[in-house]
Amino acid sequence: MNPTTRPDPAAVLARIERALAANQVDAAATLAEAALSAGVETPLCLNLLAYRRQVEGRLEEATALLDRAHRLAPGDVSILCALAGCLSQQGLGDQALEFYEQALALAPEHAPAHYGRGLALSELGRPDESRLAHLRALDLAPTYPDVLGALADHALRRGELEAAEGFARRGLALDPDEPAATLALAFVAMRRQDAEAAAEGLKSRLARGNLSSLHVSALEALYAEALDQLDQPIAAFAANARSNAAIAAVHAPLLARSGVEPAVELCRRLLVDLDERPRDWSAAPRIAADRDGPSAHVFLIGFVRSGTTLLEQILASHPEVVALEEAPILRAIACGPTTGDGCGTRASSRPGASSSTRTRWTRLGFRWSPSFSPRRKS
């Protein structure tokens, strides 16, 4: 296509439609991008280029393209669904749900809108409504692989391994590259202590590519877990790093707009600050002995294997810093020793605890417990 002359829009759309009919979505997106560069701005071209940007993890650009498409065709259900999906991927579930419901008001039996609405409801913490939306989508389109992958995930969350495996295998029979079904099948394998099968399936799907950044992150994270179980820590670390990079690429622009300091910059500032501090913590300033309670609480958050534990241990080496471990462990500590009901009576003191340890726990609002193990019902 000659960029110096404006091509015939009808001819461009015909070529794009032929590519789509042949299931050549990437080729259609390439044609759409060239057409837009040449001045042919149609809802279909904008939608296809937005899809490419979405797969690349460039969600803000995809949203802007879909906004333009929506202005050109406000009643186009496919564009409403694409815009909603893009918003959902950015964690904007409320806005996504509104667009899906607009789409369903226009086309009540549009299976992709029911599917997307289910994803938005799941993101908003409404799993039962989400599952019903996905079942409705499956009623309307029994051979919709994405819906089967979503239902496999629902079954997993309900502890129904056989149902999860059934949905996942049906989805993969229709589309061997369906990422949610791949994840679900790998989760089933992990639950059955077959990390080797899980790792093989995940590695194969990752190698084929054509995944959104969010799917790359989820697949790599589970792949890392499988490699850990197979006693391959170096490969697991690399998979976690790829997972972290993929999810960071999606959320970095949003965090930057919110004024959140990048973790790398924060760590650099911390290293400079630590370098200026006394090497011996005994020379560090002391908290007044008569002060009641901690001066502040600091929450340390980061990706898996990104150094949060190391940073916590460094900070906790200070005599006036108490580290409370991770959130699930904190919940167990807050419940206290169980008596069989899962969250029993708290102990005021336990054998083996020094008075200073008990004092620190009390100052932080907890009764001391000698164990960090999660509590379980007997």
N, C-alpha and C positions, 0 to 999 in steps of 0.2 A: 504494500500500500504506500503510495507516494504521499509523504507528509505535507507537500506543498500544495496539493489540491484536495478539496473536500470531497470525499467519496460519496457515492449515492447511498443514503441511509438504508433504503430498501435492500440493496445488494449486500450491504454489510450485515444486516439482520438475517438475511437468507443464509449467508455463510455461517454465521454464529448458530443459527437453528440447526443447520446440517451437522455441525460439530457436536452440538448437544444431543441430537438424535442418535449420533454414533457413540454417545457416552464419553466424548472427548472434552471433558470440562476444562482441563488445563488449556487445550488449544482454543476453546471458545473464549476463555479469559484473556488469552494473548490477543485474539482478534478484537475483543472489546477494548482492551487497553490501547491498541493501535488506533481504533476508531475514535476513542475519546481524545487522543492526542491530535487527531486530525480534525477535531471539532464536531464530531457526531456524538451528541449527548442524548442518549435514550435511557429509559429506566432499566432495560435489560443490560446494556453495557455497564452502567453504573453498578448494578447488582452483581454482575460477574467480576468486575474489578474489586468490589468490596469483598467478595468471597475470597479472592486471592490474598488480599491484605489481611483478612481474618485468619487464613491458614498460616500466613507469615507471622502472626502475632501482632500485627500493626492495627490494633483494634480501634484506636482513635481515628485513624485515616479511614478505616472501613465504615465507622459510624457516620463520618462526614459524607462519604459517598452515598450511603443509604439515605441520609437526610435529603440529599439532592434528588435521589430517585423518588423518595416519598413525596416531595413537593411536586414533581412532574406527574406522579400517578398515585394520588392519595388513596384510591380505592383498590390498589393492587395488593392482593392478599399475600403473594409470595414476598413482596418487598416489606410488608408489615412484619411478616414472620422473620425475615432476614435481619431487619432492624432490631426486633425483639431479641433474637438470638445473640446478636452482637452486644447488646446492652447486658444481657444475662451473663455473658462471659466476662464482663467487666464488674460483676458483682452488683449490678443495678437491677435486682430482681423485681422490685416494685414497678419500675418503669417498663421492664420487659413484659410483665404480666398485663399491663394496660394495653400494649400493642397486640399481644396475642388475643386478648378479648375483643379488641377492635376487629381483628381478622376473623374471629369466629362469629361476630355479629354480621359480617358480610358473607361468610361461607361457613355455616354451622357444621358441615360434614367434611371440613378440610382437615385431613388426618395430620399433616405436618403442624398445623396450628394447635391441635390437641396435644401432640407430642411436645412441642415447645412449651406450651402452657404447663405441662407436667414438670418439665425441667425447672421452670421458674418457680413453681410451687415448692418443689424439693429444695431449691436454694433458699426459699423463704421459711424453711422449717415446717412445711405442711405435707408430710410424707403420705398420709392417707389420701388426701385430695390429689396429690401428684400421681399416685398409683392408679386411682380411678381415671384420671385424664389419659394415662398411658394405655389402660385397658380399653378405653373408648377409641383411642387412635388405632389400636390393634383390631378392634371390631370393624373399623372403617377400612383398614388396609392390612389384611392378615399377613402380607409378605413384605412388611416394612421393617428392614433389618435394624434400623436405629431404635425403633420402639421395642423390638425384642431384646436388644442390648439393655435398654432402660429397665425393662421388666425383669431381666436377669439380675440387675443391680438391686431392684426392690426385693426380690426373693432372697438375695444374700443378706440384706439388712434385716429380714424377718427370720433369718436362720434356716431358710428352706434350701438346702444345698442341691437336692435333686431337681427342684423346680428351676433354680438358677442355672444349673448345667443344661437343662432342657431348653430354656429360652436362649441361652448363649449359643448352643449348637445349632438351633434353628436359624438364629441371626447370621452365624458364620457360614451356614450352608447357602444363604442367599447372597451374602457379601463377605468373603473371607477377610476383608480388611476392616470390618466394622470394629472400631476401637473399644466401645463399651462392652461388647460381647467378648472381645479378647481379654479385657481386664477381668470380667466376671469369671470366665473359664479359668484364668490363672489364679484368681482368688479361691475358687473351688479346689484347685489342685493344691494350693498352699494349705487350705484347711484340712486336706486329706494327707498332709505331710509329704506331698510329692513336689518338692521345690524344683527338682530337675525338669519335670514337665512344664511347670509354670515358667521357668527361666527360658526354656526352649521356645515356647509359644510367644512370649514377650519379645525375645530377641529377634525372632523371625518377623514379627509385625513392625518393630522399630526399624529394621533394615529396609523394609519396603517403603518407608517414608510416607509423604502426602498426609501429614497429621497436623492438626492445630497445635499451638504451643501448649495449651492446657492438656491435650491428650498426651503429648510427649512427656510432660511433667508427670502425669499420673502413671503412664506405662513405665517410665524410667524409675520412678520411686518404688513400684512394686517389683520391678526387675532387680533393683538393688536389694530389696528384702529377700528375694529368692536367692541371690548370690551370697548374701550373708549366711543363710541357712546352709548353703553348699560350701561354706568355709572358704569363700573367695573374697576376702575383705578389700583387696586393692581394686578389683573390678567393681565391687559394690560401692566403694567410695567414688569411683569415676561415674557410675550410673547416678548416684545421688547428686553429684556436681552438675551433671547434665539436666537432671530434673529441676534443680534449683535455678539454673540459668534460664530454663524455659519459662518457669513461672515468674521469675524476676523480670524477664523481657516484657511480659504482659502487664505487670502491675507497676513497673518503674515509672512510666509517665504519670500515672495517677498519683503515686506517692510524691513525685517531684512537684506536681501542682499543689499538693497538700502541704508542702513545706517540710516533708519528712526527710531527714538527713540520710543519705545512703549509708549502708552499714560499713562499707570500706572507709568512707571518710570519718565516720564515728570511731572506728578502730584506730585509724591513724592519729586522731586527736587524743584518744585514750593512751596510745603508746607514748606519745610525746609527753602527756601529763604524767604517766607512770615513771618515765625516765627522769623527770624533774623531782620526783618524790624520794624520800629516804629509801635506801635499799633495804634497810632493816625496819620492819614494821614497828619494832619496839620504840622507835623514835617518832612514830606517827602521833598526831594529836589524839587525846583521849576524850571519850564522852563523859560528861559530868556524871558522877556516881549517883547523884540524887535524882537524876532525871527519870521520870516514869514513862516507859515505853520507848519505842524506836523513834529516831529523828525523821525517818522517811522510809518508804518502801520503794524498791526499784524492781521493775518487771523486765526480765531479759528475754527477748523473743528473737528467734531466728530460724532459718531453714535447717532441715536435717543435715547433720555433719558439716555445719558451717562454722563450728568453733565456739558455740554457746557454752558447752560444758567446760571447756578450757578457760574461757573468760570468767565463768562463774567461780571456778576453783581459784583463779588468780585473785579475784576480788574477795573471796571468802577467806583467804589467808590473812587478811587484815583482822586484828584482834577485836575490832568493834563491828565486824560485818558477820551476819549470820545468813547462810544460804539455806533456803527451804526446799531445795530440789525441784522436781517438775510438778506440773499441775495435778496429774492423776495421783501422785504420791501425796501431795498436799491434801487432797480430798480424803485419802485414807487416814492421814494423821489427824485431820480435823474430826473425823468420826471417832477416833480413839480405838482401843482394843475391843474387838467384837465379842459378844457373848452368844453368837449364833444367829442374830437377827440382821447381820450385815453392817450395823452401825451401832455398836454397843456403848456402854458407859465409859466416859473418859476417865483416865487414871490421873490422880493428883501427883503421884510419884511412882517410879518403877525402880526395882533393884538395879544397881549399877550406874545410875545417873548421878553425876556430881551435882552439887548444889548450884554451881555456876551454870551448868547446862540447863537445869530446871528453871533457873531464873531467866535465862535468855528466852526459852520457850514461852514462859509466862509473859515476858515483856512483849513478845510478838503476838500474843493472843492465843497461844496454844498450850495445852497440857503436854508435858514431855512424854514421848513414846520411844522405846529403844529400837523399834523396827520401822523400816521404810517400806515394807512389803504391802502391796494392796490387800485390803481386807476381803475375805470371801465368806459367803454363807456356808455354814457347815451342813 
